[in-house]
């Protein structure tokens, strides 16, 4: 509807803005009490988990998903929403067997 | 006062419509407003312009003034020249967003059609709502007539979007006295206005940048952001003076920058006012001058940044300064007086200062009232050397407090 012309003029002053980047708040994976274990053989690639993940740490791939454990806080929402039950939450305190 | 340009169109219009025309001439792209009372005919006129195709803009109608300014903010951080208008309780309802806006350093313009605050319910003008915003970090100007209001709104876009400032600007005008009263207004050609303002500029945008705004920040960084705002305010003074002069060269009207002086030059007594009643004060100056009293008027056009340099010089050259406030900081003084008095806080002088609080709740103050108040204070000062610091003028009487 309108022509939108705006010129961004950078100023050498402190502004209340920040530039988000990976790990700006540290490696939040250390907060985790439960670890998501993914079975990509069960994955139908609906990627609901990616949509629901509040930490934006699920990467979608051709063969399923990969969760970035450096930042995953272990909330378990992905496991809850997965229709195939392809994600299992296991306590971080015990040894787990990784397939 | 008419410029040389032949394209200048003269129309009779209310102050509210002068604001709407100014926003149209400045080619605002987004207007957001709460459309019901205390909204004025500013937004109604802008919707007419949009409906008729004269203005290509989006209008966002929202459920409150708080949301109206939030929507303007959203549009502005995305890169749009955005505008809103409000009044009295609507302005107070916006207050949180008014602070947020300036601290984000995003340019925008808002018109404030000033009206008193209730209770009791009262729809008449004073400066209570406007002056309540003086600590928000907005540049604040106030007009005396409809022509000046139009000129101030156009200049507000230019000032707000200047990279040396990047602060939002609010332009005040009294409701009813200006807002609802029609007078002739010269409309400058739109192309020239656009050339004068230039393209939209801002320090960042949510479209251009991947940013988050308003994150938790340390006390030190927070304070430094506020210190930058204070510096920007101080810098804006020179810009305001420059833009006022440049506007005069292009459009034929220049007002003197942050203050407008009327017969100040040889004045022994100096009167300070702001807004529409300054016209009545000018008539009073005329009458007093006819009696041989050397009195002048300094009309404050910008409350923020406060023109302390200009005001200091005027007071230092005068015996008596009388500051008229159309609002009061209850328990203290009128807010204009506080700033005027602070301007000379470290100066040694023989003269005196007086604060007159008057016209609150829309009480009419005529040029005769001004003559009466000014004469009474000059006589007392000349005979006794003393004056009462704070006086509230009501019902034709001056009451000390």
Interface residues (C-beta under 8 A of the other chain):
Chain A: X1 X2 X4 X5 X6 X7 X8 X9 X10 X11 X13 X14 X15 X16 X17 X18 X19 X20
Chain B: X29 X56 X57 X58 X79 X80 X103 X104 X105 X163 X166 X199 X200 X201 X202 X203 X204 X205 X207 X208 X209 X210 X211 X212 X213 X214 X215 X217 X221 X224 X225 X228 X231 X232
